[in-house]
Amino acid sequence: MIKVDNLTKRFGRHLAVAGATFEVEQGEVVGFLGPNGAGKTTTIRMLTGFLPPTSGSATIDSLDVGRHSVEARRQIGYLPESVPLYRDMRVREYLQFRGQIKGLKGKTLKVRMDEVLERCGLREVRRKMIKTLSKGFRQRVGLADALIHDPPLLILDEPTNGLDPNQIRSIRHLIKQLGKSHTILLSTHILTEVEMICDKIVIINGGKILASDTPSHLVSTMRAAGRISIEVKADPEKARERMTSLDHVRKVIYERSRDDWEEFSVLVESGTDTRERLARLARDEDWPLRSLHRHDATLEDVFVELTRKD
């Protein structure tokens, strides 16, 4: 559905996107992740035809977004980060207007309006002015706008940005339902959303694609695939040095001291479990041991490992 090949965008001397290459297959829900300024929104704007690329190519359903811009955009329902709504229009009036712009008319337009009002939970507010709606409902209006022409692909840029926890859960549930019938590219900072919704993730940083895989596979193959918490009574510096010397330990972080107990986080390599070695080390060094616990790696660990500057 989406194929991006060596896509590059420069703004003067600033390289915003540097040779991005990834694919989104039909029917997939893909999370598009990256820190602020990583190039996510610039990439999305090139995919949706708002910005021309400096070089490289992007296709939507085999249509080049540069050479066949109008046809490619017809395949897309786009929800930008800041939803541009006409606040002095009523919800139904606005959707009718947007549907007409997208080429719908007559009975087809009426049917699609009724469908998106129902699907996006807007029937009860269909006669209300958009300016009177909560931000959660305005996001729903934006989604209804993106869906009105029944596109096969939805591109959603930070759809839950600025919403309260209840609104986030509501929009997340709606996106999950939409994923059953649409291909979705979802840009978000909320990693729990990605873990709950997405089949695959693409991570971008500094304009470069760093990873493109399923969340479970990325977690299983990351360099530091787990973290072990350990509390001992010992000299902190000596304990950190001795634990760092163990096989399969990548890094030891001194967390804090509580009532003379020193707490450390031990980052270990993929596919290893160093708890037995740590327990043996504590015994050999005569360190009283209060706790030893392994935390399974998460998508947040993957994201931090790939994007942190150190």
N, C-alpha and C positions, 0 to 999 in steps of 0.2 A: 504493500500500500504506500509506504514511504521509502524512498531510497535516496540517501544523501551520500555524495561522492566527492571527497576532497573539497568541501565547501569552505570558502574563505571570505571574510569581510574585513576590510580596512576602513577606518575613519581617519584620514590623514596618515599620521605616523602610527596611530594606535591600531594594533591587530586584535580585533574583537573576537573573531572566530578563525582558527588556524587549521585548515585542512580537515574539517570534521567529516567523518565517514561512519554511517550506521544505517540500519534498516529496521523498519517496523512492518511485520507481516500482517496480512489481513486477519482481523478478529482478535488481535493482541491488544492488551492494555499495557502501555509502556510508561514507566515513570522516567521523567527527564530531570536529573538532579545536578546540582552544582551550587557552590557558594555564591554570594552576591558578587556580581561583576564577572561571572564565569563565562558568559556568552550564551546563556539559555534563551533570553528574550530576543537577542539579535538573531539567533538561529531560527526561532519560531517566526519572527517577522519575515525572514527570507523564505521560509516554507509557505507562508500564507500570502506571499506576493507584495507585502508592504515595503520590503527593502530588496533591491537587486544585489546579488552576490558580486564580490570583486572577481572571484574565479570559482571554478568548481561547478557542480550541478546538483539539483534536487528535483526529484520527480514525485508526483502524487498520482497513484493509480496509473503509472507509465506515462503521465503527462508532464513534460518539463515545465516547471513553474515560471521559467523565463520566456520560453518560446510560445507556450500555450497557457498564458496566465489566467485568462478568463475561464477556460475549460477546467483547469486544475482547481481554481478556487470554488467552482461549483461542487467539487467533491468534498469540500471542507466546511465544517461548522466550527467557527473560531470564537472562543471566549477569552478576550484579553484580560490582563491583570486588573486594569481599571475599566469596568464595564461602561461604555459610552451610551447611556440611555437618554431618551427625551423625557425628562422628569415631569413635564406638564401634559403628558399624554396618559390616557388610561391604559391599563395592561393589554386589554384585548385590542384596543385601537392601535397601540404600538406594534403588536404582533401582526396585525393585518397590514399595516404600513410596511413592515420589514418583509413580510411574505410577498407583497406586491413588487418590492424592489428586487427580490430574488426570483421573479418570474412566475409566481403563483397567482391564480385568479379563479373566480367563480367557485364552483363546488369543491374543487381540489384545495383551494385556499381555506375554505370553511372547515373542511375535514381535518386538514393539518393543524389549524388553530385549535380545534377541539382536542385533538390528540396531544399536542404539546402542553396545553393548559392542564389536562388530566395527568399527563406523565410527570410534569414538573411541579405538581401540587399547587397550581395557581388558580384553580377554578373559583375558590372562595374569594379571591381578590381581583378577579378579572375586570371588574368595573371600577376599581380604585385607581386614583392617580398614582403614578410611579413614585412621585416625590413623597408620598405618605407611607411608603412601604419601608420595612426594616431592611438592613443591608442583606440579610439572608434571603429575603424574598426578592430583592433586586438582583442578587446572583442567580436566582431561579429564573427571573425574567431574561437575563442574559443567556442562560442555558437554553431556554425556550426559543429565543431568537436564533441561537446556533443550530437548533434542531428543526426549525420551521420548514426548511426545504428538504428534509430527510437525507442529509449527506451521509455517506458511508464512513467518513473520518471526522472525529472530533479532536480539536487541538485546544486544550484548556490550560491557560497560563495562570497559576496560583489561584485556583477557583475558590479556595477557602480563606484567602488572605483577609485578615481583619474581622473574621467572624468569631462569635462566642462558641464555647464548647458544644452546646446543643445544636447551633446552626451548622457547625463543622460536621457533626455526626449525621445531620439530615442531608447535607450536600454530598457527603461521602457515600451514604446509602444510595442516593440518586445516581451518582457516577458508577457505582458498582452495578446497578440495574442496567444502566446504559451500556456498560461493557459487554452485556450479553448479546447485543445486537449491533454494536458499532466498534470500529477500531478507534482506540483512544491514545493520544499522546498527552500525558499529564505532567506539567511542570509544577513542582511544589517543593517547599522546604520541610514539610512535615513527613518524616520518615515512616511514622506509623501508618500514615495513609498509603504509602507505597507498599509496605509489607502486607496490608490488608486487601489492597485492590489490584496491584500490578502483577502481570505475568513475567515481565522483564524490566530491567532498569538500564538506563544509559547515564553515565556520569561524565560531566564535562567540567573542566577547570582550566583557567587561563586560555580559553578558546579551543582547547584540545580535548578530544574524547579519550577518557582514561579507561573506561570499562563499558561493556555492553553484554549483559548476560542475565540469567535468572537470579533473583535475590539469593536463593538457597545455594547455588553454585558459587556465587561470588563470596558468600560467607565461608563456604567450605575450603576455598582455595586461597583466601587472603593470607598474607605472610604471618600476621599475628592473629591466629584463628581462635584465640581464647584468652581469658584473663583469670588469674587465680588470686584471690584475696587471702592474705596470711597475717595473723597477729602473733607476735612473739615478744618476749622480754629480752632485748639485746641492744648492743650499741648500734644505732641506726646505720651509720656509715659502713661499719664492718659487715653488718647483716646484708645490706644492699650489695656490697662488693662480693660476698660469698654466694649469694643467690644468683647474681649475674653470671658467675662462672659455671653454673650448671648447664648441662647439655639441653638444647632446644629452648633455652630462655633468650628472648630477644631484648627485653628491657625490663628493669625493675624500677618502679616509681614509689618513692616514699610518700605516703599519704598524710599520716598524722600520728600524734602520740595521745593516748587516752589512758590515764591512770597508770603510767609506766609501761603500758602495752604499746608496741610500735606496729603500725599497720602499713602494709606494702601491697601494691598491685604488681603482679608478675605477668608480663605478656609473653605468651609462648607461641611456638611455631605451629603451623597447620598440621592437624592430625596427631598431635602429641598431648600428653597429660603428665605434668611434672609434679603432681601432688605427692607421689610416693618419694621422689627425690628430695622435695622440700621437707617432708616429715623426717626423713633420714638425716638430712643436714641439721635440722633443729635438735634431733637427738644427739648427734655426734658433737655439736657445738655446745650442748647442754643449755639450749635456749628453752625456757618454758613456752609451750605452744597452746594458745587459747582457741584459735579458729583457723580452718583451712578449707576454702570453698572455691569451686570452679564456676565461673560465669561463662555460659556459652556466648560465642560471638554473635553480634547483631548487625543489622544493616547499618546502624549508626557507626559501629566500629569500622566497617568497610569504608564508609564515606569519609570518616576522619582520617583513616590510614592513607587513602588515595589523595586527599585534598589538603592535608596539613602541610605547613611550610617546613617543618623540621624533619 
